Amino acid sequence: MTDLWCFGPATEADFEPLLVLRTEVMREHLERVGRYTPERSRRMFRGHFDEPGMRLILLADRRVGCVGFRKHDHEIKIDSFYLERRLHGAGLGTKILMSLLAEADTAGLPVRLEVLNGSPADRFYVRHGFVKLKEDEIEGFYERLPPGNSTTTSC
């Protein structure tokens, strides 16, 4: 079933359902670090949603998540990678990330992202070749270099 996924364009009609999904997935983690309020959650997601590069994740033509894939001159940033909870641990997140990393490798660019400290996403990204460059009291900052490049850069 998870083989029937694809990316689609995000439209304004997707914002509210994706905000609900984000809240369901992230609220517990954001509360743990003292960063959750409904207003802040909406404001933060709105900022990411409106940036170029937001993609819907569709499974059998049904919206099940989203991911921001932001290509810049010297890097690609991934953010807002959310999947419905029922799909966590089913391998779909890995398939999606591998597709994104293949795009980044074709472009020859490093991929950078931020993860809340203590989040299960930390292990997920490390398992897929990301290295933690630094962390603050809230987030870890990660990087994955394109194949053949062994020099880590700073955020």
SEZA-883611 format. One record per atom (N, C-alpha, C): residue in one letter; y, x, z. Coordinates in steps of 0.001 Angstrom, whole numbers, plus 500000, padded with zeros to 6 digits. Example, Ala and Ser with C-alpha at 12.3 -4.5 7.8 and 13.67 -1.06 7.14 Angstrom:
{aa = a, v = 494310, u = 513190, w = 507800}
{aa = a, v = 495500, u = 512300, w = 507800}
{aa = a, v = 496700, u = 513200, w = 507800}
{aa = s, v = 497750, u = 512850, w = 507080}
{aa = s, v = 498940, u = 513670, w = 507140}
{aa = s, v = 500030, u = 512900, w = 507870}
end
This chain:
{aa = m, v = 498797, u = 500820, w = 500000}
{aa = m, v = 500000, u = 500000, w = 500000}
{aa = m, v = 501261, u = 500859, w = 500000}
{aa = t, v = 501274, u = 501986, w = 500733}
{aa = t, v = 502484, u = 502800, w = 500783}
{aa = t, v = 502721, u = 503559, w = 499479}
{aa = d, v = 501783, u = 503453, w = 498505}
{aa = d, v = 501994, u = 504092, w = 497209}
{aa = d, v = 502934, u = 503293, w = 496324}
{aa = l, v = 503236, u = 502068, w = 496699}
{aa = l, v = 504057, u = 501186, w = 495869}
{aa = l, v = 505524, u = 501227, w = 496263}
{aa = w, v = 506015, u = 502373, w = 496662}
{aa = w, v = 507400, u = 502470, w = 497112}
{aa = w, v = 508267, u = 503070, w = 496011}
{aa = c, v = 509556, u = 502815, w = 496101}
{aa = c, v = 510532, u = 503438, w = 495211}
{aa = c, v = 511906, u = 503355, w = 495872}
{aa = f, v = 512852, u = 504079, w = 495300}
{aa = f, v = 514240, u = 503983, w = 495732}
{aa = f, v = 514945, u = 502922, w = 494896}
{aa = g, v = 515946, u = 502310, w = 495485}
{aa = g, v = 516785, u = 501372, w = 494771}
{aa = g, v = 518222, u = 501566, w = 495205}
{aa = p, v = 519155, u = 501020, w = 494471}
{aa = p, v = 520561, u = 501145, w = 494858}
{aa = p, v = 520880, u = 500225, w = 496037}
{aa = a, v = 521682, u = 500711, w = 496939}
{aa = a, v = 522136, u = 499903, w = 498076}
{aa = a, v = 523394, u = 499157, w = 497666}
{aa = t, v = 523437, u = 497882, w = 497995}
{aa = t, v = 524618, u = 497068, w = 497712}
{aa = t, v = 525175, u = 496538, w = 499029}
{aa = e, v = 526345, u = 495982, w = 498970}
{aa = e, v = 526970, u = 495433, w = 500172}
{aa = e, v = 526078, u = 494391, w = 500845}
{aa = a, v = 525308, u = 493655, w = 500071}
{aa = a, v = 524404, u = 492648, w = 500637}
{aa = a, v = 523319, u = 493275, w = 501511}
{aa = d, v = 523069, u = 494572, w = 501344}
{aa = d, v = 522052, u = 495267, w = 502140}
{aa = d, v = 522589, u = 495758, w = 503482}
{aa = f, v = 523912, u = 495792, w = 503648}
{aa = f, v = 524469, u = 496403, w = 504849}
{aa = f, v = 523973, u = 495748, w = 506142}
{aa = e, v = 524140, u = 494448, w = 506285}
{aa = e, v = 523764, u = 493776, w = 507536}
{aa = e, v = 522272, u = 493908, w = 507844}
{aa = p, v = 521370, u = 493648, w = 506877}
{aa = p, v = 519948, u = 493822, w = 507184}
{aa = p, v = 519593, u = 495268, w = 507551}
{aa = l, v = 520237, u = 496229, w = 506910}
{aa = l, v = 519958, u = 497625, w = 507242}
{aa = l, v = 520551, u = 498006, w = 508597}
{aa = l, v = 521687, u = 497418, w = 508956}
{aa = l, v = 522251, u = 497660, w = 510284}
{aa = l, v = 521293, u = 497145, w = 511363}
{aa = v, v = 520706, u = 495984, w = 511136}
{aa = v, v = 519718, u = 495437, w = 512077}
{aa = v, v = 518527, u = 496388, w = 512175}
{aa = l, v = 518047, u = 496860, w = 511044}
{aa = l, v = 516924, u = 497805, w = 511026}
{aa = l, v = 517282, u = 499080, w = 511781}
{aa = r, v = 518452, u = 499632, w = 511507}
{aa = r, v = 518904, u = 500842, w = 512198}
{aa = r, v = 518933, u = 500615, w = 513707}
{aa = t, v = 519462, u = 499481, w = 514118}
{aa = t, v = 519552, u = 499176, w = 515544}
{aa = t, v = 518166, u = 499085, w = 516169}
{aa = e, v = 517237, u = 498426, w = 515491}
{aa = e, v = 515873, u = 498307, w = 516007}
{aa = e, v = 515217, u = 499675, w = 516169}
{aa = v, v = 515458, u = 500557, w = 515237}
{aa = v, v = 514818, u = 501869, w = 515248}
{aa = v, v = 515518, u = 502842, w = 516206}
{aa = m, v = 516831, u = 502788, w = 516275}
{aa = m, v = 517591, u = 503827, w = 516969}
{aa = m, v = 518122, u = 503451, w = 518351}
{aa = r, v = 518197, u = 502198, w = 518665}
{aa = r, v = 518877, u = 501787, w = 519900}
{aa = r, v = 518348, u = 502508, w = 521135}
{aa = e, v = 517050, u = 502513, w = 521317}
{aa = e, v = 516451, u = 503155, w = 522486}
{aa = e, v = 516851, u = 504631, w = 522583}
{aa = h, v = 516840, u = 505332, w = 521467}
{aa = h, v = 517190, u = 506759, w = 521457}
{aa = h, v = 518678, u = 506965, w = 521713}
{aa = l, v = 519506, u = 506103, w = 521132}
{aa = l, v = 520945, u = 506216, w = 521346}
{aa = l, v = 521323, u = 505865, w = 522780}
{aa = e, v = 520668, u = 504886, w = 523362}
{aa = e, v = 520934, u = 504547, w = 524767}
{aa = e, v = 520550, u = 505712, w = 525678}
{aa = r, v = 519451, u = 506404, w = 525345}
{aa = r, v = 518991, u = 507533, w = 526153}
{aa = r, v = 520059, u = 508621, w = 526249}
{aa = v, v = 520827, u = 508816, w = 525171}
{aa = v, v = 521867, u = 509852, w = 525182}
{aa = v, v = 523263, u = 509268, w = 525416}
{aa = g, v = 523307, u = 508001, w = 525813}
{aa = g, v = 524586, u = 507371, w = 526142}
{aa = g, v = 525492, u = 507129, w = 524951}
{aa = r, v = 524915, u = 506920, w = 523758}
{aa = r, v = 525717, u = 506766, w = 522543}
{aa = r, v = 525572, u = 505406, w = 521870}
{aa = y, v = 525034, u = 504403, w = 522578}
{aa = y, v = 524865, u = 503109, w = 521924}
{aa = y, v = 525844, u = 502069, w = 522443}
{aa = t, v = 526572, u = 501497, w = 521540}
{aa = t, v = 527247, u = 500219, w = 521718}
{aa = t, v = 527141, u = 499539, w = 520353}
{aa = p, v = 527104, u = 498225, w = 520308}
{aa = p, v = 527031, u = 497561, w = 519000}
{aa = p, v = 528183, u = 497962, w = 518079}
{aa = e, v = 529383, u = 498092, w = 518642}
{aa = e, v = 530545, u = 498445, w = 517826}
{aa = e, v = 530422, u = 499857, w = 517252}
{aa = r, v = 530014, u = 500802, w = 518088}
{aa = r, v = 529857, u = 502178, w = 517631}
{aa = r, v = 528753, u = 502269, w = 516585}
{aa = s, v = 527661, u = 501564, w = 516813}
{aa = s, v = 526548, u = 501569, w = 515871}
{aa = s, v = 526999, u = 501061, w = 514499}
{aa = r, v = 527735, u = 499962, w = 514498}
{aa = r, v = 528249, u = 499401, w = 513234}
{aa = r, v = 529197, u = 500384, w = 512551}
{aa = r, v = 530111, u = 500954, w = 513315}
{aa = r, v = 531099, u = 501876, w = 512743}
{aa = r, v = 530427, u = 503114, w = 512146}
{aa = m, v = 529475, u = 503687, w = 512876}
{aa = m, v = 528796, u = 504892, w = 512395}
{aa = m, v = 527978, u = 504593, w = 511130}
{aa = f, v = 527244, u = 503498, w = 511162}
{aa = f, v = 526426, u = 503175, w = 509987}
{aa = f, v = 527301, u = 502795, w = 508804}
{aa = r, v = 528397, u = 502097, w = 509058}
{aa = r, v = 529309, u = 501739, w = 507961}
{aa = r, v = 529805, u = 502998, w = 507262}
{aa = g, v = 530174, u = 504006, w = 508044}
{aa = g, v = 530644, u = 505254, w = 507453}
{aa = g, v = 529602, u = 505892, w = 506561}
{aa = h, v = 528362, u = 505929, w = 507013}
{aa = h, v = 527290, u = 506510, w = 506187}
{aa = h, v = 526949, u = 505605, w = 505009}
{aa = f, v = 526926, u = 504310, w = 505240}
{aa = f, v = 526556, u = 503369, w = 504185}
{aa = f, v = 527511, u = 503463, w = 503000}
{aa = d, v = 528780, u = 503640, w = 503281}
{aa = d, v = 529787, u = 503650, w = 502225}
{aa = d, v = 529868, u = 504971, w = 501463}
{aa = e, v = 529229, u = 506020, w = 501951}
{aa = e, v = 529241, u = 507306, w = 501247}
{aa = e, v = 528341, u = 507239, w = 500013}
{aa = p, v = 528702, u = 507945, w = 498943}
{aa = p, v = 527799, u = 508020, w = 497789}
{aa = p, v = 526475, u = 508652, w = 498209}
{aa = g, v = 525388, u = 508137, w = 497658}
{aa = g, v = 524078, u = 508703, w = 497916}
{aa = g, v = 523184, u = 507860, w = 498795}
{aa = m, v = 523641, u = 506691, w = 499250}
{aa = m, v = 522782, u = 505819, w = 500052}
{aa = m, v = 521763, u = 505159, w = 499124}
{aa = r, v = 520491, u = 505231, w = 499507}
{aa = r, v = 519410, u = 504642, w = 498720}
{aa = r, v = 518629, u = 503647, w = 499570}
{aa = l, v = 518257, u = 502557, w = 498940}
{aa = l, v = 517310, u = 501643, w = 499575}
{aa = l, v = 515917, u = 502237, w = 499428}
{aa = i, v = 515069, u = 501932, w = 500381}
{aa = i, v = 513649, u = 502240, w = 500257}
{aa = i, v = 512957, u = 500899, w = 500088}
{aa = l, v = 512286, u = 500762, w = 498963}
{aa = l, v = 511606, u = 499516, w = 498629}
{aa = l, v = 510101, u = 499750, w = 498652}
{aa = l, v = 509377, u = 498814, w = 499216}
{aa = l, v = 507924, u = 498858, w = 499243}
{aa = l, v = 507443, u = 497562, w = 498623}
{aa = a, v = 506745, u = 497682, w = 497494}
{aa = a, v = 506320, u = 496494, w = 496742}
{aa = a, v = 507521, u = 495573, w = 496508}
{aa = d, v = 508647, u = 496172, w = 496101}
{aa = d, v = 509889, u = 495455, w = 495770}
{aa = d, v = 510563, u = 494785, w = 496958}
{aa = r, v = 510190, u = 495159, w = 498177}
{aa = r, v = 510804, u = 494604, w = 499385}
{aa = r, v = 511537, u = 495704, w = 500133}
{aa = r, v = 512773, u = 495442, w = 500557}
{aa = r, v = 513571, u = 496427, w = 501292}
{aa = r, v = 512908, u = 496686, w = 502650}
{aa = v, v = 512571, u = 497973, w = 502903}
{aa = v, v = 511941, u = 498349, w = 504178}
{aa = v, v = 512679, u = 499494, w = 504864}
{aa = g, v = 513765, u = 499966, w = 504251}
{aa = g, v = 514508, u = 501051, w = 504870}
{aa = g, v = 515584, u = 501590, w = 503954}
{aa = c, v = 516119, u = 502730, w = 504380}
{aa = c, v = 517168, u = 503381, w = 503606}
{aa = c, v = 517189, u = 504864, w = 503946}
{aa = v, v = 517877, u = 505612, w = 503108}
{aa = v, v = 518105, u = 507032, w = 503365}
{aa = v, v = 519359, u = 507458, w = 502615}
{aa = g, v = 520172, u = 508272, w = 503275}
{aa = g, v = 521320, u = 508882, w = 502622}
{aa = g, v = 520905, u = 510254, w = 502102}
{aa = f, v = 521102, u = 510497, w = 500830}
{aa = f, v = 520782, u = 511774, w = 500181}
{aa = f, v = 522067, u = 512229, w = 499505}
{aa = r, v = 522806, u = 513107, w = 500177}
{aa = r, v = 524166, u = 513467, w = 499754}
{aa = r, v = 524188, u = 514855, w = 499140}
{aa = k, v = 524297, u = 514909, w = 497840}
{aa = k, v = 524306, u = 516189, w = 497125}
{aa = k, v = 525739, u = 516722, w = 497046}
{aa = h, v = 525909, u = 517938, w = 497557}
{aa = h, v = 527185, u = 518639, w = 497517}
{aa = h, v = 526994, u = 519925, w = 496709}
{aa = d, v = 528050, u = 520672, w = 496503}
{aa = d, v = 527965, u = 521895, w = 495691}
{aa = d, v = 526984, u = 522919, w = 496245}
{aa = h, v = 526926, u = 523076, w = 497573}
{aa = h, v = 526126, u = 524148, w = 498170}
{aa = h, v = 525028, u = 523658, w = 499103}
{aa = e, v = 524837, u = 522346, w = 499188}
{aa = e, v = 523820, u = 521802, w = 500083}
{aa = e, v = 523553, u = 520344, w = 499754}
{aa = i, v = 522453, u = 519867, w = 500306}
{aa = i, v = 522148, u = 518440, w = 500301}
{aa = i, v = 522009, u = 518026, w = 501754}
{aa = k, v = 522627, u = 516929, w = 502104}
{aa = k, v = 522515, u = 516400, w = 503459}
{aa = k, v = 521696, u = 515114, w = 503415}
{aa = i, v = 520786, u = 514995, w = 504362}
{aa = i, v = 520023, u = 513767, w = 504539}
{aa = i, v = 520500, u = 513125, w = 505832}
{aa = d, v = 520753, u = 511820, w = 505775}
{aa = d, v = 521122, u = 511071, w = 506973}
{aa = d, v = 520621, u = 509643, w = 506821}
{aa = s, v = 520720, u = 508894, w = 507880}
{aa = s, v = 520412, u = 507460, w = 507856}
{aa = s, v = 519032, u = 507170, w = 507273}
{aa = f, v = 518031, u = 507971, w = 507643}
{aa = f, v = 516672, u = 507773, w = 507165}
{aa = f, v = 515969, u = 506846, w = 508150}
{aa = y, v = 515911, u = 505570, w = 507774}
{aa = y, v = 515340, u = 504549, w = 508642}
{aa = y, v = 514276, u = 503764, w = 507895}
{aa = l, v = 513144, u = 503559, w = 508555}
{aa = l, v = 512062, u = 502722, w = 508048}
{aa = l, v = 511726, u = 501680, w = 509104}
{aa = e, v = 511276, u = 500526, w = 508652}
{aa = e, v = 510810, u = 499511, w = 509588}
{aa = e, v = 509769, u = 500131, w = 510522}
{aa = r, v = 509824, u = 499760, w = 511779}
{aa = r, v = 508902, u = 500324, w = 512789}
{aa = r, v = 507435, u = 500175, w = 512398}
{aa = r, v = 507081, u = 499072, w = 511766}
{aa = r, v = 505681, u = 498844, w = 511416}
{aa = r, v = 505154, u = 499907, w = 510446}
{aa = l, v = 506060, u = 500620, w = 509798}
{aa = l, v = 505667, u = 501648, w = 508829}
{aa = l, v = 505667, u = 503051, w = 509425}
{aa = h, v = 506127, u = 503194, w = 510657}
{aa = h, v = 506119, u = 504509, w = 511297}
{aa = h, v = 504684, u = 504973, w = 511476}
{aa = g, v = 504431, u = 506217, w = 511139}
{aa = g, v = 503102, u = 506793, w = 511307}
{aa = g, v = 502121, u = 506458, w = 510198}
{aa = a, v = 502558, u = 505734, w = 509169}
{aa = a, v = 501661, u = 505326, w = 508083}
{aa = a, v = 501696, u = 506279, w = 506892}
{aa = g, v = 502545, u = 507307, w = 506958}
{aa = g, v = 502620, u = 508271, w = 505864}
{aa = g, v = 503721, u = 508011, w = 504859}
{aa = l, v = 504343, u = 506853, w = 504923}
{aa = l, v = 505404, u = 506550, w = 503961}
{aa = l, v = 506606, u = 507466, w = 504151}
{aa = g, v = 506995, u = 507721, w = 505387}
{aa = g, v = 508131, u = 508617, w = 505632}
{aa = g, v = 507893, u = 509993, w = 505037}
{aa = t, v = 506676, u = 510501, w = 505156}
{aa = t, v = 506341, u = 511800, w = 504575}
{aa = t, v = 506456, u = 511759, w = 503060}
{aa = k, v = 505944, u = 510713, w = 502438}
{aa = k, v = 506027, u = 510592, w = 500977}
{aa = k, v = 507486, u = 510568, w = 500519}
{aa = i, v = 508297, u = 509830, w = 501232}
{aa = i, v = 509719, u = 509740, w = 500867}
{aa = i, v = 510391, u = 511094, w = 501053}
{aa = l, v = 510162, u = 511730, w = 502195}
{aa = l, v = 510777, u = 513038, w = 502427}
{aa = l, v = 510323, u = 514049, w = 501387}
{aa = m, v = 509058, u = 514055, w = 501029}
{aa = m, v = 508567, u = 514999, w = 500021}
{aa = m, v = 509255, u = 514768, w = 498675}
{aa = s, v = 509504, u = 513525, w = 498337}
{aa = s, v = 510221, u = 513216, w = 497098}
{aa = s, v = 511654, u = 513748, w = 497155}
{aa = l, v = 512319, u = 513552, w = 498284}
{aa = l, v = 513688, u = 514050, w = 498447}
{aa = l, v = 513721, u = 515579, w = 498404}
{aa = l, v = 512761, u = 516215, w = 499054}
{aa = l, v = 512724, u = 517682, w = 499058}
{aa = l, v = 512433, u = 518234, w = 497670}
{aa = a, v = 511629, u = 517540, w = 496898}
{aa = a, v = 511380, u = 517965, w = 495517}
{aa = a, v = 512679, u = 517911, w = 494704}
{aa = e, v = 513484, u = 516875, w = 494915}
{aa = e, v = 514794, u = 516799, w = 494242}
{aa = e, v = 515679, u = 517970, w = 494656}
{aa = a, v = 515690, u = 518255, w = 495946}
{aa = a, v = 516515, u = 519357, w = 496449}
{aa = a, v = 516029, u = 520690, w = 495883}
{aa = d, v = 514723, u = 520882, w = 495821}
{aa = d, v = 514173, u = 522131, w = 495300}
{aa = d, v = 514518, u = 522304, w = 493827}
{aa = t, v = 514488, u = 521227, w = 493071}
{aa = t, v = 514876, u = 521279, w = 491659}
{aa = t, v = 516333, u = 521710, w = 491527}
{aa = a, v = 517164, u = 521251, w = 492437}
{aa = a, v = 518582, u = 521630, w = 492431}
{aa = a, v = 518799, u = 523024, w = 493021}
{aa = g, v = 517778, u = 523579, w = 493684}
{aa = g, v = 517896, u = 524904, w = 494295}
{aa = g, v = 518810, u = 524946, w = 495502}
{aa = l, v = 518921, u = 523811, w = 496205}
{aa = l, v = 519867, u = 523717, w = 497315}
{aa = l, v = 519156, u = 523553, w = 498660}
{aa = p, v = 519744, u = 524109, w = 499721}
{aa = p, v = 519203, u = 523853, w = 501051}
{aa = p, v = 519466, u = 522405, w = 501452}
{aa = v, v = 518610, u = 521896, w = 502326}
{aa = v, v = 518759, u = 520543, w = 502848}
{aa = v, v = 519102, u = 520663, w = 504324}
{aa = r, v = 520104, u = 519933, w = 504749}
{aa = r, v = 520539, u = 519958, w = 506146}
{aa = r, v = 520559, u = 518540, w = 506695}
{aa = l, v = 520302, u = 518447, w = 507990}
{aa = l, v = 520327, u = 517148, w = 508658}
{aa = l, v = 520506, u = 517337, w = 510146}
{aa = e, v = 520798, u = 516245, w = 510806}
{aa = e, v = 520985, u = 516232, w = 512259}
{aa = e, v = 520009, u = 515221, w = 512844}
{aa = v, v = 519460, u = 515565, w = 514021}
{aa = v, v = 518483, u = 514717, w = 514693}
{aa = v, v = 518866, u = 514622, w = 516163}
{aa = l, v = 518803, u = 513423, w = 516724}
{aa = l, v = 519052, u = 513264, w = 518157}
{aa = l, v = 518044, u = 514092, w = 518947}
{aa = n, v = 518526, u = 514820, w = 519933}
{aa = n, v = 517635, u = 515603, w = 520782}
{aa = n, v = 516601, u = 514685, w = 521429}
{aa = g, v = 515369, u = 515151, w = 521468}
{aa = g, v = 514295, u = 514385, w = 522086}
{aa = g, v = 513703, u = 513313, w = 521202}
{aa = s, v = 514159, u = 513213, w = 519979}
{aa = s, v = 513657, u = 512203, w = 519054}
{aa = s, v = 512333, u = 512662, w = 518438}
{aa = p, v = 511421, u = 511732, w = 518160}
{aa = p, v = 510196, u = 512096, w = 517446}
{aa = p, v = 510478, u = 512672, w = 516060}
{aa = a, v = 511653, u = 512388, w = 515509}
{aa = a, v = 512015, u = 512928, w = 514200}
{aa = a, v = 512080, u = 514454, w = 514225}
{aa = d, v = 512340, u = 515027, w = 515379}
{aa = d, v = 512384, u = 516481, w = 515512}
{aa = d, v = 511080, u = 517094, w = 515002}
{aa = r, v = 509957, u = 516646, w = 515508}
{aa = r, v = 508651, u = 517178, w = 515101}
{aa = r, v = 508378, u = 516895, w = 513630}
{aa = f, v = 508776, u = 515713, w = 513172}
{aa = f, v = 508577, u = 515326, w = 511774}
{aa = f, v = 509243, u = 516332, w = 510837}
{aa = y, v = 510497, u = 516658, w = 511098}
{aa = y, v = 511206, u = 517571, w = 510203}
{aa = y, v = 510702, u = 519009, w = 510327}
{aa = v, v = 510386, u = 519459, w = 511520}
{aa = v, v = 509834, u = 520808, w = 511690}
{aa = v, v = 508515, u = 520929, w = 510929}
{aa = r, v = 507698, u = 519888, w = 510995}
{aa = r, v = 506419, u = 519879, w = 510275}
{aa = r, v = 506623, u = 520025, w = 508766}
{aa = h, v = 507779, u = 519631, w = 508279}
{aa = h, v = 508054, u = 519691, w = 506841}
{aa = h, v = 508973, u = 520841, w = 506457}
{aa = g, v = 508997, u = 521871, w = 507278}
{aa = g, v = 509668, u = 523103, w = 506903}
{aa = g, v = 511100, u = 523261, w = 507350}
{aa = f, v = 511619, u = 522344, w = 508133}
{aa = f, v = 512979, u = 522483, w = 508637}
{aa = f, v = 512987, u = 523400, w = 509857}
{aa = v, v = 514076, u = 524124, w = 509998}
{aa = v, v = 514278, u = 525029, w = 511129}
{aa = v, v = 515513, u = 524563, w = 511880}
{aa = k, v = 515400, u = 524514, w = 513211}
{aa = k, v = 516558, u = 524136, w = 514023}
{aa = k, v = 517485, u = 525344, w = 514102}
{aa = l, v = 518722, u = 525162, w = 513637}
{aa = l, v = 519713, u = 526231, w = 513642}
{aa = l, v = 520451, u = 526302, w = 514971}
{aa = k, v = 520737, u = 525133, w = 515514}
{aa = k, v = 521463, u = 525058, w = 516783}
{aa = k, v = 521366, u = 523636, w = 517292}
{aa = e, v = 521830, u = 523439, w = 518522}
{aa = e, v = 521905, u = 522095, w = 519064}
{aa = e, v = 523070, u = 522011, w = 520022}
{aa = d, v = 523555, u = 520793, w = 520193}
{aa = d, v = 524547, u = 520529, w = 521223}
{aa = d, v = 523911, u = 519565, w = 522213}
{aa = e, v = 524692, u = 518934, w = 523052}
{aa = e, v = 524123, u = 518059, w = 524067}
{aa = e, v = 523532, u = 516778, w = 523480}
{aa = i, v = 523826, u = 516459, w = 522229}
{aa = i, v = 523372, u = 515211, w = 521612}
{aa = i, v = 522376, u = 515441, w = 520479}
{aa = e, v = 522664, u = 516409, w = 519601}
{aa = e, v = 521883, u = 516559, w = 518375}
{aa = e, v = 521437, u = 517987, w = 518119}
{aa = g, v = 520337, u = 518076, w = 517350}
{aa = g, v = 519909, u = 519343, w = 516788}
{aa = g, v = 520309, u = 519374, w = 515320}
{aa = f, v = 520654, u = 520558, w = 514840}
{aa = f, v = 521091, u = 520747, w = 513459}
{aa = f, v = 520024, u = 521561, w = 512743}
{aa = y, v = 519488, u = 520997, w = 511669}
{aa = y, v = 518330, u = 521555, w = 510977}
{aa = y, v = 518657, u = 521918, w = 509538}
{aa = e, v = 517852, u = 522854, w = 509034}
{aa = e, v = 518004, u = 523268, w = 507646}
{aa = e, v = 516634, u = 523575, w = 507068}
{aa = r, v = 516474, u = 523239, w = 505797}
{aa = r, v = 515296, u = 523647, w = 505029}
{aa = r, v = 515816, u = 524295, w = 503758}
{aa = l, v = 515439, u = 525557, w = 503585}
{aa = l, v = 515879, u = 526295, w = 502411}
{aa = l, v = 514992, u = 525984, w = 501218}
{aa = p, v = 515527, u = 526140, w = 500004}
{aa = p, v = 514678, u = 525937, w = 498837}
{aa = p, v = 513613, u = 527038, w = 498777}
{aa = p, v = 512485, u = 526784, w = 498141}
{aa = p, v = 511445, u = 527797, w = 498034}
{aa = p, v = 511994, u = 529115, w = 497463}
{aa = g, v = 511513, u = 530222, w = 498031}
{aa = g, v = 511946, u = 531532, w = 497561}
{aa = g, v = 513191, u = 532056, w = 498238}
{aa = n, v = 513820, u = 531261, w = 499093}
{aa = n, v = 515028, u = 531684, w = 499779}
{aa = n, v = 514702, u = 531771, w = 501261}
{aa = s, v = 514795, u = 532961, w = 501818}
{aa = s, v = 514422, u = 533134, w = 503227}
{aa = s, v = 515590, u = 533405, w = 504151}
{aa = t, v = 516801, u = 533295, w = 503650}
{aa = t, v = 517967, u = 533550, w = 504462}
{aa = t, v = 518521, u = 532253, w = 505023}
{aa = t, v = 518539, u = 532111, w = 506327}
{aa = t, v = 519094, u = 530920, w = 506946}
{aa = t, v = 520612, u = 531050, w = 507032}
{aa = t, v = 521279, u = 529948, w = 506738}
{aa = t, v = 522730, u = 529915, w = 506829}
{aa = t, v = 523137, u = 529045, w = 507997}
{aa = s, v = 524373, u = 529129, w = 508384}
{aa = s, v = 524843, u = 528299, w = 509499}
{aa = s, v = 525361, u = 526973, w = 508989}
{aa = c, v = 525427, u = 526001, w = 509893}
{aa = c, v = 525911, u = 524655, w = 509525}
{aa = c, v = 527379, u = 524685, w = 509215}
end
